[in-house]
Amino acid sequence: EITESVRGSWHTTGKLTQRNMDSGYDDGIVTPSIIGGYCQEPPVSRTMPTFDGLDELGIKVKYTISSVYLENGKLKKIAGTKSAVEPTLHFPAIMKNIEAEAINKYNYQIR
């Protein structure tokens, strides 16, 4: 019922037309999209967890992502690095690329 209520505005048969790309990379807060008429409460935003403060405890954290497939080179290129991709540093560039592709290639409406 809920999915059908947004047919035509969020999706058509077999094709998504609207995506919530709020991943928190720009302001550190993630807010979901709400389908009107099914919930009277406003969306609940959540702060993205960070590694801030760990250095003060003597803890060093560095995590990386990679792919064993051909996408690894593309991922590094999008991130603007030749070394390992670090989400805490490179996620904004990756998400901007994904958002641009969603708009330009798939004609999605982005919230």
Secondary structure as UniProt FT lines:
FT   HELIX           2..5
FT   TURN            8..10
FT   STRAND          11..12
FT   TURN            13..14
FT   STRAND          15..16
FT   STRAND          18..19
FT   TURN            25..27
FT   STRAND          29..30
FT   TURN            36..37
FT   STRAND          46..47
FT   TURN            52..54
FT   HELIX           55..57
FT   HELIX           71..79
FT   HELIX           87..104
FT   TURN            105..106
FT   STRAND          109..110
//
